């Protein structure tokens, strides 16, 4: 009986099967890499704003404390966007005629909020409370990076769930004294001091789904 398929068919079949496996593996790797890239996470990407606000100038240069603008960060789940009046406390006298600050003056005159672009924007299905993290000794720089060195603000970390869980599962590596929470630069921690016990952190509950998904 004559051979129906050419002898090379076996080789072609093997190459096709293994090639498909490698292609699928490559596509999986590429999708995972893309999901962690700045293109998706926006980490390290400075966002354009209606007013070119510089944390480097206001925090590092002038020495303004985070809480002067983000007034609710210690009591609320939301850090708070400063009202235009807060800006005008200074800018009614400093750079009062600057063209770059006209949106601030216009907002103050009309009592209209400036439409800032959110930099750290979690999905709606994620619950995050600023106040509890501050109370437990998590420094601003732990999540937001060295904001005092940013001319325009960018997101330092991916904000992926795995990033949150790394802290929730190893809080002792991230907690420090409460009095240093709002300090700039590297967060102060001490291996000799048990902040987890001092602040009553329930480590066994920190990775429960209901902590962040409510």
QUIRAQUI-V30538 format. One record per backbone hydrogen bond with DSSP energy under -0.5 kcal/mol. NH is the residue of the N-H (numbers start at 0). CO is the residue of the C=O. If there is no record, write none. Layout:
# QUIRAQUI-V30538
[[NH CO] [NH CO]]
This chain:
# QUIRAQUI-V30538
[[8 5] [9 6] [10 6] [11 7] [12 8] [13 9] [14 10] [15 11] [16 12] [17 13] [18 14] [19 15] [20 16] [21 17] [22 18] [23 19] [24 20] [25 21] [26 22] [27 23] [28 24] [29 25] [30 26] [31 27] [32 28] [33 29] [34 30] [35 31] [36 33] [39 36] [40 36] [41 37] [43 154] [44 41] [45 43] [46 152] [52 50] [54 52] [54 149] [55 149] [57 53] [58 54] [59 54] [59 55] [60 55] [61 56] [63 57] [67 64] [68 64] [68 65] [69 65] [70 68] [71 78] [72 69] [72 78] [74 71] [75 71] [81 79] [85 82] [86 82] [87 83] [88 84] [89 85] [89 86] [90 86] [91 87] [92 89] [93 89] [97 94] [100 97] [101 98] [103 100] [104 100] [105 101] [106 102] [107 103] [108 104] [109 105] [110 106] [111 106] [115 113] [117 115] [120 118] [121 119] [125 122] [126 211] [127 125] [129 76] [129 127] [130 75] [132 128] [133 129] [134 130] [135 131] [136 133] [137 132] [138 136] [138 173] [139 180] [141 138] [142 138] [142 139] [143 139] [144 140] [146 144] [148 145] [149 146] [150 148] [154 41] [154 44] [156 142] [162 159] [163 159] [164 160] [165 161] [166 162] [166 163] [167 163] [168 164] [169 165] [172 169] [173 170] [174 170] [175 136] [179 176] [180 177] [182 179] [192 189] [193 191] [194 192] [197 193] [198 194] [199 196] [200 195] [201 199] [202 200] [204 201] [205 201] [205 202] [207 204] [210 207] [211 207] [211 208] [212 208] [213 211]]
